[in-house]
C-alpha cells in the first residue's frame, strides 16, 4: 500500500498512527488527526481526548456532520437545545451540521473518542461559539 498523498479513487493508502501528532486544541481537548487528507475528502477521523472534569468549548461545524464514537471513559454531551446525553464506551453520537455542541468528561479517567466528520474536517468549518458571544 502507498502512503497518504495518492488519489483515493485509484490507489489504496495507509495513514500510520503516531502518538507524537497529539496536540492541545483551544476547544479544550487533545486531538490527533488520524486521517484528514484531500486524497479522501469524504471523511476525516480524529482521536479526541478530554481530561477528567474538563468540558470542551461550545462550538459548531458548518457543513459538516460529526460523529463521536466513544472509545474509553464516560462523558456527557450537550447538543443543540436537547437535554445532556450520558455517553460511555461503544456509544455513537451523531451531530448534524451547524448544531452547537460540547462534551464533558464526567469520569475519573480520560474520555477518548473518535470524531468522524463528513465531509472531512476543515478548519474554516469550525466556529467557536464562546468567542462569538
Order of alpha helices (4+ residues) and beta strands (2+ residues): beta-beta-beta-beta-beta-beta-beta-beta-beta-beta-beta-beta-beta-alpha
